């Protein structure tokens, strides 16, 4: 625990330099990654329970995937917009 505190203190005193946009995008990509997993996991479960509704379920899966990937693209763009 003390080593982590020393690293935080060192970063605070020396200043963190460099492009933190890549770190920000890495953190922003976690949400869409989890979202895509949830969308396709629940879609597969729904197809197993009601195979006759495959068209509607697949359509909703594609729509959910598109929304999740839009969040990832917004994460990429934010790194360029808030560049300091």
N, C-alpha and C positions, 0 to 999 in steps of 0.2 A: 504494500500500500504506500509506503514511503517513497518508493522509486517512482510511482505514478505522480505523486505530489511534486517530487523534484523535477520531473519532466514538464509538468504544468508550469511550475515556477520558472524554469529555464525558458520555456516558450514565451512566458509573459515578460520576462526581463529582456531577452534578446530580440523579441519581435518575430513574428512568423512572416516569412517572406515567400514569394513564389506565387504561382497561380493556384488558388484554392478552388477554381471552377471545376476541376476534375474531381476533387473530393466532394464538392457539392453535388455534382451529377451522380457520383457513385451512391451517395445517400438518397438522391431523388429517384434512382432506378430501383430501389428496394420496393417501393410501393407498387409500381406497375408490375414488377416481377411477381409479387404476392398476388396481385389482382388477376393476372393471367392464369396463375395456378388455380385460384379459386373458381374463375369462370369455366375453365376446361374441366376441372375436377367435378364441379356440380353439373356441368353439361353431360359428362360421361355417365354420371349417376342417374340423371334424368332420362337419358337414352336407354339405360338398362331397365328403368322402371316402366317407361312408356315408349316402346319402339315405334308406335304408330304416329307419334308426334315429332318424328325426326326432323322434318322440314322446319318447323317452328323453332325447335330447340337449337338447331344448327344456325338458323338466322339470328337468334338471340346471342349465341356464342360469338359469332362474327362481330356483331355490334358491340358486345362487351369487350372483346379483344381490341377493337378499334379505339374505344374510349380509353382503355388502359395504355395502349401505345401512344395515344395523344398526350397523356401525362408524361411519358418518357421523353417525347419530343419537346414538350414545354420545359422539362428539366435541362435538356441540352441548350436550349435557347437562353434560359435564364443565366447560364454561365457566361454567355457573351454579352448580355444586356447589362448585368451588374458587375462587369469587369472593372476593377479599380486600377 
